[in-house]
Amino acid sequence: MAALLGAGVVAAAQIGGAAAALPVLTDDFGLGSATAAWYLSTVSALSAVGGALLGWLGQTLGFGRQVRLGLTAIVVADLGGAAVDSLTGLLVARVGEGIGLVMVILAAPPLLSEVSGPEHRRLVAGTWGAYMPVGSGLAALLVPPAIGLVGWRGASVADACVAAGALLVVLRWVPSAAVRRKPSLAGLLGAFRSRSVVVISVVFGLYSAQYLAVVGLLPAALVADEGLSVADAGLVGAVVFLVNAPANLLGAYLVHRGVPLRWVVPAACAGMAVTVWGVLDPALPVELRVASAVAFSFVAGLAPAALFAGLAAVSAGTGSAGAAIGLVTQGSGVGQLLGPPLVVAVGTAAGSGTAQSAVLVCLSCLVAAGAVLLPRGARSP
């Protein structure tokens, strides 16, 4: 289990690391704002467009093999990215990182369900949700000083070495596992026909939209509204990402101990709805805004843990397990792509953070409603 969680952390580091390196890459390659945005959103675009299909096809490889191939792709892409001297090469390397990340995050959850006992399946599946804040947060903290010491190319090589280390651990400790299955249209369609899987995918998309809209745009807001330096705002953003991780573990523990998903997710949504007002109000002192952001990210961490546990309850060990996690990942990718632009557009049109907060509260209400409406097999132990 630890090896797979480590693989997920390494994969998620490709998101936080890219964001941290972007200012330097912009100077070296002359990236425009649109190109920089596409560079960052490649991973979300890949999962948003083909998550379900990639998860279904990956099941034919065997989930253990897919994790290995994903980590290998990250190693090759990081090494290649360190050697490129053109914008085209940089973007190709980024696509390689994105493919590796998607392969790992699609294969690891169903593999975790297979290697864990039924009595711990919800706990293990819920714990998986911590991979994203831990990986992104650590990368956001560590990549800037690494760039200062060895440059962005050296930092890319260092990332490749970390990914290679994770690959060696996976090769040693993770079984080639699971049974390889021939591609079956029934397996793909099974995910779309499952009401539980579809609802969890939609809910996860709505959750991802509001979370990234708040946490992802926070550093830029602190620079523009409060006059913080880019470095200080980046540090705040990294801390806010990281505090999401312990709440993931808490959410997994609560579901494991018998607290129903239909209670855990609405509780997280209530906390998000209350704290988001403080994050987006530029009239408040910066200390209060940062504290609100930390509280927002922490309570938000309860939701993905519970949703992953619910997904494991209805799809683990089935022929549609790969497609199911792919569909949920696809929903998350769509939310990450559309959420921040939606919130920014509302704020621009209304000219205030109050309208943005209202939109985010509405999204929280929809997430809570979706959790309550889940079929019983997914929403309660």
C-alpha distance (Angstrom), angle and dihedral (degrees) to the residues before:
residue distance angle dihedral
M1 . . .
A2 3.81 . .
A3 3.80 90.7 .
L4 3.80 91.8 54.3
L5 3.79 92.8 45.9
G6 3.80 87.8 50.7
A7 3.79 90.1 51.7
G8 3.80 89.2 52.3
V9 3.80 91.8 49.8
V10 3.81 90.9 50.9
A11 3.80 90.2 48.9
A12 3.82 93.1 49.1
A13 3.80 89.8 49.3
Q14 3.81 86.8 72.2
I15 3.80 87.7 70.3
G16 3.80 99.5 47.4
G17 3.79 92.6 37.7
A18 3.79 93.5 53.3
A19 3.80 91.7 50.1
A20 3.81 91.4 49.4
A21 3.81 93.0 48.8
L22 3.80 95.4 44.4
P23 3.84 97.8 93.1
V24 3.81 90.7 55.2
L25 3.80 93.5 43.4
T26 3.80 89.9 49.4
D27 3.81 90.4 56.9
D28 3.81 95.4 43.9
F29 3.81 97.5 44.9
G30 3.80 100.9 26.9
L31 3.80 93.9 -121.2
G32 3.79 116.4 -170.0
S33 3.79 119.9 -140.6
A34 3.81 92.8 -100.4
T35 3.81 93.4 49.2
A36 3.81 91.1 46.7
A37 3.80 90.2 51.6
W38 3.79 91.8 50.9
Y39 3.80 90.3 47.0
L40 3.79 90.0 57.0
S41 3.81 96.9 40.1
T42 3.81 97.8 49.5
V43 3.80 92.0 99.7
S44 3.79 93.4 49.3
A45 3.80 90.5 46.9
L46 3.80 92.9 52.3
S47 3.80 93.1 50.8
A48 3.81 93.3 40.5
V49 3.80 94.0 53.2
G50 3.79 102.1 39.7
G51 3.79 112.0 7.9
A52 3.80 96.9 123.1
L53 3.80 93.8 43.8
L54 3.80 93.6 46.8
G55 3.80 91.5 47.8
W56 3.81 90.9 50.3
L57 3.80 93.4 48.3
G58 3.80 90.9 45.3
Q59 3.78 90.9 59.5
T60 3.81 88.3 66.4
L61 3.82 89.6 60.6
G62 3.77 95.1 51.0
F63 3.78 116.5 -106.5
G64 3.81 94.4 -105.6
R65 3.78 91.9 55.3
Q66 3.77 91.1 47.8
V67 3.82 92.3 54.7
R68 3.81 89.4 51.4
L69 3.79 92.8 48.8
G70 3.80 90.8 47.8
L71 3.79 93.2 52.8
T72 3.80 90.0 45.9
A73 3.81 89.7 53.1
I74 3.81 90.2 52.4
V75 3.81 91.7 50.4
V76 3.81 92.6 49.7
A77 3.81 93.1 44.1
D78 3.82 93.6 49.0
L79 3.79 92.6 49.1
G80 3.78 91.3 45.2
G81 3.79 91.6 47.2
A82 3.80 90.6 53.8
A83 3.81 90.0 56.7
V84 3.81 101.1 45.1
D85 3.79 122.9 107.0
S86 3.79 100.5 -177.1
L87 3.79 136.3 68.2
T88 3.79 90.8 -121.3
G89 3.79 91.4 55.0
L90 3.79 90.9 47.9
L91 3.80 92.2 52.7
V92 3.81 92.2 46.2
A93 3.80 89.7 52.7
R94 3.80 89.6 49.5
V95 3.80 90.6 53.1
G96 3.82 88.1 52.0
E97 3.81 90.4 52.6
G98 3.79 89.8 48.5
I99 3.80 93.1 50.9
G100 3.80 90.7 49.8
L101 3.80 92.5 48.0
V102 3.80 93.3 49.0
M103 3.82 91.7 48.1
V104 3.81 91.8 52.9
I105 3.80 97.8 44.9
L106 3.81 92.2 46.8
A107 3.80 95.3 49.5
A108 3.80 103.5 37.8
P109 3.86 100.3 65.1
P110 3.84 97.1 53.7
L111 3.80 89.6 41.8
L112 3.80 90.4 52.7
S113 3.80 88.6 52.5
E114 3.79 90.6 51.6
V115 3.81 96.2 49.9
S116 3.82 95.2 43.9
G117 3.79 125.5 77.3
P118 3.81 119.2 -107.8
E119 3.80 91.4 -110.2
H120 3.83 91.3 58.5
R121 3.80 99.3 35.0
R122 3.80 96.2 103.0
L123 3.81 92.3 45.8
V124 3.80 92.9 49.8
A125 3.80 94.2 43.7
G126 3.79 91.6 48.8
T127 3.79 92.8 47.8
W128 3.81 89.1 56.8
G129 3.81 89.5 71.6
A130 3.82 90.0 73.8
Y131 3.81 91.7 70.5
M132 3.81 93.8 84.6
P133 3.83 101.7 51.4
V134 3.80 92.4 39.5
G135 3.80 94.9 48.7
S136 3.79 96.7 40.9
G137 3.80 94.0 41.5
L138 3.80 95.8 48.4
A139 3.79 91.6 47.0
A140 3.80 91.3 49.9
L141 3.82 88.9 52.3
L142 3.81 98.9 42.6
V143 3.79 105.8 34.5
P144 3.84 97.6 66.4
P145 3.84 94.6 55.7
A146 3.81 89.4 42.2
I147 3.80 89.8 54.5
G148 3.79 88.7 49.1
L149 3.81 90.6 54.3
V150 3.82 104.0 38.8
G151 3.80 105.9 6.6
W152 3.79 126.7 -111.8
R153 3.80 92.3 -69.3
G154 3.79 91.4 54.4
A155 3.80 89.9 46.9
S156 3.81 89.2 53.3
V157 3.81 90.6 52.0
A158 3.81 89.7 48.5
D159 3.81 89.5 52.4
A160 3.80 89.2 51.1
C161 3.81 89.6 52.8
V162 3.81 91.6 51.2
A163 3.81 90.4 49.3
A164 3.81 90.1 48.3
G165 3.80 89.2 52.3
A166 3.80 90.4 51.7
L167 3.80 89.2 48.8
L168 3.81 91.4 53.8
V169 3.81 90.7 50.4
V170 3.81 91.3 49.5
L171 3.82 91.1 48.0
R172 3.79 89.7 52.1
W173 3.80 102.1 41.1
V174 3.80 110.1 21.2
P175 3.81 117.0 77.1
S176 3.78 119.1 -126.1
A177 3.68 77.0 -117.5
A178 3.20 139.4 169.0
V179 3.64 131.8 60.0
R180 3.77 113.8 -86.1
R181 3.78 112.6 -129.1
K182 3.76 130.1 -159.8
P183 3.79 112.3 -113.6
S184 3.78 106.7 -85.4
L185 3.76 123.3 -171.5
A186 3.79 87.1 -151.9
G187 3.81 89.5 61.1
L188 3.80 91.6 53.0
L189 3.78 94.5 44.0
G190 3.80 90.9 45.1
A191 3.80 90.6 70.3
F192 3.80 92.3 51.1
R193 3.80 92.2 45.7
S194 3.79 93.5 52.0
R195 3.78 109.0 94.6
S196 3.79 90.3 -159.0
V197 3.81 94.0 53.7
V198 3.80 93.3 46.1
V199 3.81 93.3 48.3
I200 3.82 92.3 47.1
S201 3.82 89.3 49.6
V202 3.80 92.6 52.0
V203 3.81 92.3 44.3
F204 3.79 91.4 48.9
G205 3.79 90.0 50.5
L206 3.81 91.9 52.5
Y207 3.80 90.6 46.1
S208 3.83 92.9 49.6
A209 3.80 91.1 47.9
Q210 3.79 93.8 57.2
Y211 3.80 96.7 37.7
L212 3.80 95.6 52.5
A213 3.80 91.7 41.0
V214 3.81 89.4 59.3
V215 3.80 104.0 33.1
G216 3.79 98.4 31.6
L217 3.81 94.5 51.0
L218 3.81 95.1 40.0
P219 3.84 98.6 91.7
A220 3.80 92.6 51.4
A221 3.81 90.4 47.3
L222 3.81 91.8 51.4
V223 3.80 90.9 50.7
A224 3.82 93.5 47.5
D225 3.81 99.5 38.8
E226 3.79 103.8 29.7
G227 3.80 103.2 27.8
L228 3.80 95.0 -121.8
S229 3.78 117.8 160.8
V230 3.79 117.7 -105.6
A231 3.82 90.0 -112.4
D232 3.81 93.7 51.4
A233 3.79 92.8 45.1
G234 3.81 90.1 49.0
L235 3.80 90.4 51.7
V236 3.81 90.6 51.7
G237 3.80 90.0 49.1
A238 3.80 91.9 51.4
V239 3.81 92.5 50.6
V240 3.80 90.9 48.1
F241 3.81 90.2 52.4
L242 3.81 92.4 48.2
V243 3.82 96.8 52.1
N244 3.80 87.6 62.4
A245 3.82 89.6 69.4
P246 3.84 100.7 67.1
A247 3.80 89.0 48.9
N248 3.80 88.8 54.5
L249 3.78 88.5 56.4
L250 3.80 91.0 46.0
G251 3.80 91.3 50.7
A252 3.79 91.2 49.7
Y253 3.81 90.4 50.0
L254 3.81 93.2 49.0
V255 3.82 92.6 51.8
H256 3.80 90.2 45.0
R257 3.81 89.7 53.1
G258 3.78 91.2 53.7
V259 3.80 104.9 -93.6
P260 3.83 104.8 144.7
L261 3.78 119.5 -115.3
R262 3.81 88.6 -128.0
W263 3.83 87.3 66.6
V264 3.81 100.5 38.9
V265 3.81 97.6 51.6
P266 3.84 96.7 46.2
A267 3.82 89.2 48.0
A268 3.80 89.1 54.5
C269 3.81 90.5 47.4
A270 3.81 91.9 50.8
G271 3.80 90.2 52.9
M272 3.80 91.9 48.1
A273 3.81 91.8 48.8
V274 3.81 91.6 52.4
T275 3.81 98.5 44.4
V276 3.82 99.9 41.3
W277 3.82 91.8 74.9
G278 3.79 90.9 63.7
V279 3.80 93.0 47.9
L280 3.79 95.8 54.9
D281 3.81 101.1 38.2
P282 3.84 107.7 101.6
A283 3.81 90.5 -169.5
L284 3.81 91.7 69.1
P285 3.82 122.6 88.2
V286 3.79 113.2 -91.1
E287 3.81 91.1 -117.3
L288 3.80 91.2 58.2
R289 3.80 92.1 46.7
V290 3.80 91.6 51.9
A291 3.80 91.7 46.4
S292 3.80 89.8 50.4
A293 3.81 90.1 50.2
V294 3.80 91.6 51.1
A295 3.81 90.5 49.4
F296 3.82 91.2 46.0
S297 3.80 93.0 52.0
F298 3.80 92.9 45.8
V299 3.79 97.7 51.9
A300 3.80 90.1 41.2
G301 3.81 89.2 60.8
L302 3.80 91.4 70.8
A303 3.82 92.4 68.3
P304 3.84 105.0 60.4
A305 3.80 92.1 45.8
A306 3.79 91.0 55.4
L307 3.81 92.9 44.0
F308 3.82 93.3 50.7
A309 3.81 88.7 49.5
G310 3.80 90.4 51.2
L311 3.80 91.0 49.7
A312 3.80 91.4 51.4
A313 3.79 90.0 51.8
V314 3.80 93.1 59.3
S315 3.83 103.9 31.3
A316 3.82 110.6 27.4
G317 3.80 112.5 121.2
T318 3.80 94.7 6.2
G319 3.79 128.3 120.5
S320 3.79 89.1 -110.7
A321 3.83 96.8 52.0
G322 3.80 93.4 107.3
A323 3.79 93.9 46.4
A324 3.81 90.8 46.1
I325 3.80 95.6 55.9
G326 3.80 87.5 41.7
L327 3.79 91.6 54.5
V328 3.81 91.5 49.2
T329 3.81 89.8 48.3
Q330 3.79 88.4 49.0
G331 3.79 90.8 53.4
S332 3.79 90.1 49.5
G333 3.80 91.2 49.7
V334 3.81 92.4 51.3
G335 3.80 90.1 49.8
Q336 3.81 92.0 49.9
L337 3.80 91.0 49.9
L338 3.79 97.3 47.1
G339 3.80 104.5 29.6
P340 3.82 102.3 71.7
P341 3.84 95.0 43.2
L342 3.81 90.0 48.8
V343 3.79 93.5 51.9
V344 3.82 92.6 44.7
A345 3.82 90.9 49.1
V346 3.80 91.6 50.9
G347 3.79 91.6 48.8
T348 3.80 91.8 48.7
A349 3.79 93.0 48.6
A350 3.80 95.1 45.2
G351 3.78 96.7 35.5
S352 3.81 93.9 -137.7
G353 3.76 143.4 81.6
T354 3.80 90.1 -128.6
A355 3.80 91.6 74.7
Q356 3.80 90.3 48.8
S357 3.79 91.1 51.5
A358 3.80 90.5 49.3
V359 3.81 91.3 53.7
L360 3.80 91.0 49.2
V361 3.81 91.6 49.4
C362 3.81 88.7 52.9
L363 3.80 89.5 52.5
S364 3.82 89.5 50.7
C365 3.79 90.0 52.8
L366 3.82 90.9 51.2
V367 3.82 91.3 50.4
A368 3.80 91.2 50.3
A369 3.81 91.4 47.7
G370 3.79 91.4 49.9
A371 3.80 91.5 52.3
V372 3.81 91.4 51.0
L373 3.81 91.8 48.5
L374 3.81 94.6 52.1
P375 3.82 114.7 117.8
R376 3.79 112.0 -96.5
G377 3.81 95.6 -106.0
A378 3.79 91.2 63.9
R379 3.80 102.2 34.8
S380 3.79 102.1 48.6
P381 3.81 133.8 40.7
